[in-house]
């Protein structure tokens, strides 16, 4: 990525050195971000930055609006590709004397947010100042914006700071490139050494490689010139941790249990309640009969109540025995209560998902959509449901993950239909008091109360479209078991 940056700089140096007359205007480009940051929060924060800049420099510079920026730039010019590469060129295209760019990034295991802002002079082709605003969430970042932007403008329009001061004193963009090259070589060398450690993919080395990547990320997380290999290293780290967890599941179950990484973020849940979610792993499918049987054989789980289960007779639920066609190895396990579901989940090293985790995952990591696949109307192409006939004509559950068109963007299957899914939370009528950290909402520590109603989500094989969406929720005593209710597991990222 940085090589491409350097190539772009070499092409743009002649443009930077050309004398141009620029108006006294300032442009605030939309913040760049990775996929683990909510795009709606990025748009909102960019608007707040522009508004505060306009207030602070009123009478000195004219702020170019976001609408005018998009109008003035060529159609093929992508602003998100310009962070640390072509800001000056963009500034000149816009006729702006100054340009503010930035990134909104999550750092570290605690997922601290950092808003890194930079002020550039389009006339002299220099970086005037930079500021980093840190916070646990978007609200904390917003609360510090006024102070951060004030300091950015003060440093940039008064005196320069840090490494940029030395670069500007030298007066040559080539020296800035040289500093970037030196830093890039150092980071690349560190990263190459880690990749050599993992070149033979020896699983015995996995813990050592995970530790090395963790230290690598920590070493450069506060460096003003950043880490060009941060995304690549985080991706490998997540994959290694996922492999470790899958290996543990394989050893315990004696068979495969596919898990999917769900990247954290924030989203609006229920009645405009903003909830923050940390990274977690979720079972790709509902737990199957074969997987649950392993827990029974280990002497940990009790058998499903197949002989005294809530069975749908076409009109209502009545207690009875389910048909053997529900008991195939690849079928989602049903006729188990909330406590049995949680026992299995804890046995494999995880737990039931909180209601917030479940909905965030069903929304393809918090998107404003009706279904895990988007907004296309639900039918039997996407989910096992009732569209006139129960179970899309089979009159029962299907083997898991057969409706591939209904998978989420991350690869989760059957989040809509087939069977409803227990979640960890107790049932509450309103959102008042819901934890904002994505945790389960229970009246006792550990969610151990066996007398309360529990939430279940997702829809089952004999439900129609009316209850099939990512926000619909129902309740039932945690002691009940029915022929359309199962579960899936989540595992924390250690």
Wavefront OBJ file of the C-alpha trace (Angstrom):
o trace
v 0.000 0.000 0.000
v 2.760 2.459 0.943
v 4.751 1.642 -2.221
v 1.734 2.771 -4.182
v 1.650 5.895 -1.982
v 5.295 6.644 -2.745
v 4.680 6.102 -6.434
v 1.765 8.526 -6.282
v 3.934 11.092 -4.463
v 6.654 10.809 -7.098
v 4.060 11.503 -9.751
v 2.522 14.375 -7.831
v 5.728 16.228 -6.810
v 5.840 18.190 -10.096
v 2.224 19.171 -9.534
v 2.940 20.228 -5.936
v 5.835 22.433 -7.054
v 3.793 24.304 -9.637
v 2.848 27.805 -8.486
v -0.888 28.141 -8.248
v -3.089 30.878 -6.873
v -5.572 29.419 -4.403
v -8.540 31.121 -2.803
v -8.793 31.435 0.980
v -10.913 28.325 1.319
v -10.668 25.260 3.534
v -12.018 21.790 2.755
v -12.815 19.016 5.230
v -12.708 15.618 3.529
v -14.829 12.774 4.847
v -12.921 10.677 7.365
v -11.512 7.442 6.048
v -12.189 4.262 8.026
v -11.875 0.509 7.997
v -14.770 -1.932 7.862
v -14.749 -2.341 11.659
v -15.986 1.253 12.098
v -19.645 2.142 11.563
v -20.012 4.235 8.378
v -22.951 6.232 9.770
v -20.762 7.353 12.683
v -18.044 8.409 10.219
v -20.475 10.554 8.227
v -21.852 12.109 11.414
v -18.403 12.866 12.848
v -17.221 14.402 9.562
v -20.220 16.757 9.631
v -19.409 17.730 13.230
v -15.790 18.480 12.317
v -16.832 20.647 9.383
v -19.331 22.539 11.546
v -16.768 23.267 14.269
v -14.088 24.289 11.770
v -16.549 26.703 10.167
v -17.279 28.262 13.569
v -13.621 28.632 14.544
v -12.295 30.161 11.319
v -15.305 32.295 10.449
v -14.153 35.437 8.648
v -10.740 34.003 7.743
v -11.560 31.101 5.450
v -14.592 29.858 3.594
v -15.470 26.203 4.293
v -16.275 24.139 1.200
v -19.361 21.993 1.903
v -19.388 18.218 1.399
v -21.881 18.659 -1.434
v -19.573 21.100 -3.233
v -16.568 18.825 -2.714
v -18.352 16.000 -4.534
v -19.430 18.411 -7.269
v -15.981 19.936 -7.820
v -13.984 16.714 -7.949
v -13.800 14.463 -11.018
v -16.235 11.525 -10.932
v -13.397 8.961 -10.762
v -11.646 10.678 -7.843
v -12.136 8.577 -4.681
v -11.628 10.636 -1.537
v -11.149 7.575 0.660
v -8.018 6.687 -1.336
v -6.361 10.026 -0.616
v -5.490 9.797 3.045
v -1.747 10.433 3.338
v -1.286 10.397 -0.432
v -2.856 13.094 -2.538
v -4.335 15.658 -0.155
v -2.496 18.591 -1.689
v -3.593 17.659 -5.188
v -7.173 17.336 -3.964
v -6.902 20.724 -2.256
v -5.814 22.350 -5.498
v -8.604 20.670 -7.432
v -11.030 22.199 -4.947
v -9.310 25.597 -4.991
v -8.703 25.284 -1.235
v -5.745 26.877 0.523
v -6.096 24.409 3.416
v -7.445 20.900 3.613
v -8.282 18.733 6.636
v -8.178 14.959 6.319
v -8.500 12.229 8.893
v -9.084 8.632 9.830
v -11.390 6.996 12.368
v -9.801 3.757 13.557
v -10.242 1.212 16.333
v -7.101 0.256 18.252
v -6.119 -2.505 20.629
v -8.042 -5.245 22.379
v -10.282 -2.680 24.081
v -11.260 -1.292 20.659
v -10.450 2.301 21.627
v -11.528 4.758 18.949
v -8.996 7.213 17.551
v -9.818 10.130 15.308
v -6.562 11.224 13.644
v -6.799 14.619 11.946
v -4.262 16.370 9.698
v -4.124 19.937 8.372
v -2.424 20.453 4.995
v -1.317 23.604 3.162
v -2.155 23.258 -0.531
v -0.021 26.260 -1.497
v 3.272 25.051 -0.017
v 2.526 21.315 -0.272
v 3.197 20.711 3.436
v 1.592 19.011 6.372
v 1.032 21.769 8.928
v -0.214 19.894 11.980
v -1.908 16.768 13.264
v -4.067 15.823 16.226
v -5.254 12.488 17.605
v -8.466 12.370 19.624
v -9.016 9.215 21.679
v -12.167 7.816 23.231
v -13.961 4.620 24.193
v -16.824 5.411 21.836
v -18.077 7.975 19.327
v -19.695 10.076 22.065
v -16.347 10.545 23.850
v -14.676 11.486 20.559
v -17.385 14.049 19.827
v -17.027 15.567 23.324
v -13.330 16.278 22.646
v -13.716 17.558 19.074
v -13.789 21.243 19.980
v -10.513 21.078 21.870
v -8.837 18.829 19.295
v -9.799 20.938 16.278
v -8.832 24.135 18.093
v -5.380 22.711 18.777
v -5.069 21.437 15.192
v -5.748 24.911 13.789
v -3.572 26.627 16.396
v -0.596 24.368 15.710
v -1.038 24.473 11.949
v -1.688 28.164 11.481
v 0.673 29.229 14.271
v 3.644 26.893 14.767
v 4.272 23.376 13.472
v 4.724 20.322 15.718
v 6.639 17.039 15.907
v 8.194 15.470 12.842
v 6.255 17.804 10.545
v 8.100 20.829 12.000
v 11.465 19.474 10.884
v 10.122 18.530 7.477
v 8.641 21.957 6.882
v 11.799 23.723 8.069
v 13.756 21.795 5.455
v 11.240 22.996 2.919
v 11.385 19.928 0.696
v 8.649 17.382 0.147
v 11.375 14.855 -0.787
v 12.523 14.804 2.839
v 9.024 13.973 3.956
v 9.013 11.071 1.498
v 12.417 9.952 2.803
v 11.119 9.897 6.391
v 8.141 7.859 5.275
v 10.381 5.444 3.362
v 12.631 4.878 6.370
v 9.690 4.206 8.635
v 8.064 1.954 6.047
v 11.218 -0.164 5.721
v 11.383 -0.617 9.487
v 7.736 -1.675 9.738
v 8.043 -3.944 6.698
v 11.137 -5.645 8.108
v 9.323 -6.382 11.391
v 6.328 -7.749 9.530
v 8.440 -9.890 7.196
v 10.149 -11.490 10.208
v 6.758 -12.482 11.599
v 5.650 -13.930 8.256
v 8.867 -16.000 8.128
v 7.925 -17.443 11.534
v 4.648 -18.650 10.041
v 5.910 -19.641 6.590
v 5.720 -23.381 7.296
v 2.326 -23.019 9.036
v 3.475 -25.190 11.920
v 0.557 -25.213 14.364
v 2.990 -25.661 17.269
v 4.271 -22.157 16.489
v 0.790 -20.614 16.481
v 0.863 -19.230 20.064
v 4.284 -17.654 19.424
v 3.122 -16.081 16.139
v -0.015 -14.711 17.817
v 2.139 -13.114 20.519
v 4.518 -11.655 17.916
v 1.662 -10.081 15.919
v 0.132 -8.653 19.086
v 3.453 -7.005 20.018
v 3.911 -5.764 16.426
v 0.543 -4.019 16.485
v 1.217 -2.533 19.904
v 4.651 -1.242 18.866
v 3.289 0.973 16.094
v -0.237 1.779 17.312
v 0.791 5.248 18.567
v 3.388 6.037 15.907
v 2.609 9.283 14.020
v 3.487 7.627 10.693
v 1.245 4.656 11.378
v 1.536 1.013 10.375
v 1.169 0.173 6.687
v 0.673 -3.507 7.552
v -1.868 -3.053 10.324
v -4.802 -4.384 8.308
v -2.867 -7.379 6.983
v -1.513 -8.273 10.421
v -4.902 -7.903 12.122
v -6.434 -10.156 9.497
v -3.820 -12.860 10.098
v -4.194 -12.497 13.866
v -7.961 -12.962 13.658
v -7.526 -15.998 11.413
v -4.984 -17.606 13.756
v -7.224 -17.080 16.769
v -10.162 -18.513 14.830
v -8.052 -21.570 13.911
v -7.109 -22.046 17.568
v -10.749 -21.952 18.651
v -11.826 -24.313 15.858
v -9.060 -26.741 16.840
v -10.324 -26.702 20.427
v -13.885 -27.311 19.239
v -12.720 -30.137 17.006
v -10.925 -31.824 19.895
v -13.959 -31.491 22.160
v -16.659 -32.429 19.667
v -14.754 -34.848 17.474
v -16.313 -33.119 14.461
v -16.403 -29.735 12.722
v -18.120 -26.667 14.128
v -17.626 -23.725 11.791
v -17.363 -20.319 13.451
v -17.550 -16.846 11.910
v -15.744 -13.704 13.070
v -18.182 -10.856 13.719
v -16.309 -7.551 13.824
v -17.484 -5.162 16.515
v -19.043 -1.739 16.090
v -22.098 0.149 17.252
v -25.673 0.086 16.012
v -29.119 1.316 16.937
v -31.259 -1.365 18.589
v -34.933 -1.201 19.522
v -36.224 2.238 20.439
v -33.229 4.254 19.226
v -30.873 2.655 21.755
v -27.243 2.848 20.611
v -25.355 -0.317 21.590
v -21.616 -0.960 21.317
v -20.503 -4.471 20.336
v -17.038 -6.000 20.729
v -15.567 -8.518 18.266
v -16.815 -12.080 18.806
v -17.101 -15.421 17.064
v -20.496 -16.948 16.302
v -21.421 -20.420 15.161
v -22.099 -20.353 11.442
v -25.158 -22.513 11.949
v -27.544 -23.545 14.656
v -26.144 -26.394 16.768
v -26.919 -29.703 15.089
v -28.202 -32.987 16.476
v -24.774 -34.596 15.915
v -22.938 -31.816 17.727
v -25.316 -31.864 20.678
v -25.018 -35.660 20.941
v -21.284 -35.281 21.678
v -22.124 -33.271 24.789
v -24.529 -36.010 25.922
v -21.850 -38.658 25.359
v -19.429 -36.578 27.430
v -21.872 -36.783 30.330
v -22.417 -33.016 30.418
v -25.675 -32.413 28.526
v -29.056 -34.092 29.008
v -31.011 -35.578 26.100
v -33.478 -33.508 24.063
v -37.104 -33.920 25.137
v -38.120 -35.526 21.870
v -40.867 -37.575 23.554
v -42.486 -34.682 25.407
v -41.941 -31.664 23.211
v -44.174 -28.781 22.222
v -45.354 -29.973 18.797
v -47.193 -27.824 16.262
v -50.357 -29.551 15.032
v -51.186 -26.880 12.454
v -53.265 -24.823 14.871
v -51.467 -24.796 18.211
v -48.642 -26.327 20.204
v -49.382 -29.486 22.151
v -47.104 -31.807 24.086
v -46.161 -34.877 22.098
v -43.385 -36.801 20.359
v -41.631 -35.414 17.317
v -41.114 -37.411 14.149
v -37.750 -39.083 13.504
v -37.281 -36.883 10.428
v -36.330 -34.064 12.843
v -33.510 -36.164 14.353
v -31.003 -36.368 11.479
v -27.388 -35.523 12.291
v -27.403 -32.308 10.219
v -30.771 -31.107 11.503
v -30.787 -28.273 14.068
v -31.298 -29.771 17.516
v -34.744 -28.914 18.929
v -36.888 -29.805 21.956
v -34.280 -28.476 24.382
v -34.844 -25.765 26.941
v -32.774 -22.621 27.552
v -30.733 -24.281 30.302
v -29.762 -27.237 28.078
v -28.760 -24.833 25.313
v -26.576 -22.839 27.679
v -24.955 -25.965 29.151
v -23.806 -27.034 25.685
v -22.580 -23.529 24.836
v -20.481 -23.322 27.994
v -19.185 -26.856 27.477
v -17.605 -25.842 24.161
v -16.047 -22.758 25.781
v -18.639 -20.150 24.840
v -22.163 -19.106 25.759
v -25.486 -18.210 24.223
v -25.358 -14.878 22.381
v -26.710 -11.809 24.085
v -29.761 -10.399 22.347
v -27.637 -7.450 21.191
v -24.963 -9.770 19.741
v -27.612 -11.813 17.951
v -29.289 -8.799 16.337
v -25.966 -7.150 15.441
v -24.874 -10.363 13.680
v -28.269 -10.785 11.999
v -27.927 -7.235 10.666
v -24.639 -8.200 8.968
v -22.661 -6.289 11.623
v -25.195 -3.632 12.511
v -26.519 -2.509 9.126
v -29.964 -0.929 8.782
v -31.491 -3.879 6.938
v -34.598 -6.064 7.329
v -32.899 -9.420 6.843
v -29.364 -10.826 7.133
v -28.966 -10.728 3.329
v -30.397 -7.205 2.875
v -33.892 -5.919 2.132
v -35.038 -8.378 -0.552
v -38.402 -9.744 0.588
v -38.159 -13.047 2.439
v -39.346 -16.266 0.798
v -38.231 -19.888 0.469
v -35.226 -18.905 -1.613
v -33.779 -17.306 1.519
v -35.205 -19.150 4.529
v -36.953 -22.323 5.717
v -40.414 -20.957 6.565
v -44.126 -21.094 5.838
v -45.147 -19.636 2.491
v -48.388 -21.617 2.331
v -46.708 -24.861 3.296
v -44.670 -25.425 6.452
v -40.916 -25.818 6.042
v -41.083 -24.689 2.404
v -43.081 -27.818 1.580
v -41.191 -30.385 3.670
v -43.314 -29.910 6.776
v -40.246 -29.896 9.059
v -36.843 -28.377 9.674
v -34.123 -28.607 7.030
v -30.501 -29.605 7.472
v -28.575 -26.468 8.469
v -27.122 -24.020 5.942
v -29.093 -25.230 2.913
v -30.538 -21.794 2.059
v -27.272 -20.247 0.838
v -29.012 -17.223 -0.665
v -30.084 -16.257 2.840
v -26.589 -16.209 4.329
v -25.395 -12.971 5.888
v -22.521 -11.023 4.354
v -20.220 -12.606 6.941
v -21.421 -16.153 6.160
v -23.920 -16.869 8.947
v -26.748 -19.132 7.819
v -30.334 -19.665 8.967
v -30.439 -16.485 11.053
v -33.951 -16.246 9.618
v -36.111 -19.360 9.659
v -35.547 -23.090 10.187
v -35.676 -22.745 14.006
v -35.972 -19.878 16.461
v -32.860 -19.389 18.597
v -32.509 -18.922 22.346
v -30.474 -15.897 23.442
v -29.027 -15.209 26.879
v -31.215 -12.278 27.927
v -34.242 -12.201 30.167
v -37.276 -10.684 28.474
v -37.983 -6.967 29.027
v -40.884 -5.090 27.460
v -38.954 -1.856 26.804
v -35.370 -0.851 26.069
v -35.038 1.326 29.165
v -32.074 -0.027 31.095
v -30.611 -2.148 28.303
v -26.800 -2.486 28.643
v -25.000 -0.319 26.104
v -21.967 -2.583 25.983
v -23.730 -5.395 24.106
v -23.885 -7.674 27.139
v -26.872 -9.771 28.187
v -29.656 -8.046 30.119
v -30.297 -10.162 33.195
v -31.545 -9.377 36.673
v -28.792 -11.392 38.327
v -25.081 -11.720 37.776
v -24.343 -14.566 35.404
v -27.919 -14.897 34.097
v -28.655 -17.859 36.382
v -32.303 -17.267 37.335
v -34.324 -20.282 36.175
v -37.758 -18.773 36.853
v -37.800 -15.947 34.278
v -38.897 -15.700 30.658
v -36.108 -15.710 28.078
v -35.909 -14.122 24.635
v -35.723 -16.078 21.393
v -35.121 -14.725 17.890
v -35.153 -15.487 14.185
v -38.339 -17.331 13.161
v -39.023 -21.019 12.580
v -40.029 -23.498 9.912
v -43.795 -22.968 10.346
v -43.750 -19.160 10.670
v -44.619 -16.769 7.869
v -43.021 -13.449 6.861
v -44.900 -11.458 9.542
v -42.419 -12.509 12.249
v -39.395 -12.896 10.002
v -37.094 -9.885 10.387
v -33.954 -9.001 12.315
v -35.751 -7.059 15.071
v -38.726 -9.319 15.884
v -38.506 -10.931 19.318
v -40.581 -13.347 21.394
v -40.446 -14.683 24.951
v -40.964 -18.040 26.609
v -40.187 -19.667 29.935
v -36.624 -20.923 29.919
v -37.953 -24.346 30.941
v -40.076 -24.882 27.828
v -38.998 -26.843 24.752
v -40.675 -26.870 21.367
v -40.137 -28.316 17.908
v -39.174 -24.995 16.297
v -36.611 -23.670 18.799
v -32.873 -24.326 18.905
v -29.746 -22.195 19.443
v -26.263 -21.253 18.256
v -23.152 -20.412 20.270
v -20.860 -17.404 20.558
v -17.249 -17.375 21.709
v -15.307 -14.399 22.992
v -12.034 -13.338 21.383
v -9.367 -13.880 24.006
l 1 2 3 4 5 6 7 8 9 10 11 12 13 14 15 16 17 18 19 20 21 22 23 24 25 26 27 28 29 30 31 32 33 34 35 36 37 38 39 40 41 42 43 44 45 46 47 48 49 50 51 52 53 54 55 56 57 58 59 60 61 62 63 64 65 66 67 68 69 70 71 72 73 74 75 76 77 78 79 80 81 82 83 84 85 86 87 88 89 90 91 92 93 94 95 96 97 98 99 100 101 102 103 104 105 106 107 108 109 110 111 112 113 114 115 116 117 118 119 120 121 122 123 124 125 126 127 128 129 130 131 132 133 134 135 136 137 138 139 140 141 142 143 144 145 146 147 148 149 150 151 152 153 154 155 156 157 158 159 160 161 162 163 164 165 166 167 168 169 170 171 172 173 174 175 176 177 178 179 180 181 182 183 184 185 186 187 188 189 190 191 192 193 194 195 196 197 198 199 200 201 202 203 204 205 206 207 208 209 210 211 212 213 214 215 216 217 218 219 220 221 222 223 224 225 226 227 228 229 230 231 232 233 234 235 236 237 238 239 240 241 242 243 244 245 246 247 248 249 250 251 252 253 254 255 256 257 258 259 260 261 262 263 264 265 266 267 268 269 270 271 272 273 274 275 276 277 278 279 280 281 282 283 284 285 286 287 288 289 290 291 292 293 294 295 296 297 298 299 300 301 302 303 304 305 306 307 308 309 310 311 312 313 314 315 316 317 318 319 320 321 322 323 324 325 326 327 328 329 330 331 332 333 334 335 336 337 338 339 340 341 342 343 344 345 346 347 348 349 350 351 352 353 354 355 356 357 358 359 360 361 362 363 364 365 366 367 368 369 370 371 372 373 374 375 376 377 378 379 380 381 382 383 384 385 386 387 388 389 390 391 392 393 394 395 396 397 398 399 400 401 402 403 404 405 406 407 408 409 410 411 412 413 414 415 416 417 418 419 420 421 422 423 424 425 426 427 428 429 430 431 432 433 434 435 436 437 438 439 440 441 442 443 444 445 446 447 448 449 450 451 452 453 454 455 456 457 458 459 460 461 462 463 464 465 466 467 468 469 470 471 472 473 474 475 476 477 478 479 480 481 482 483 484 485 486 487 488 489 490 491 492 493 494
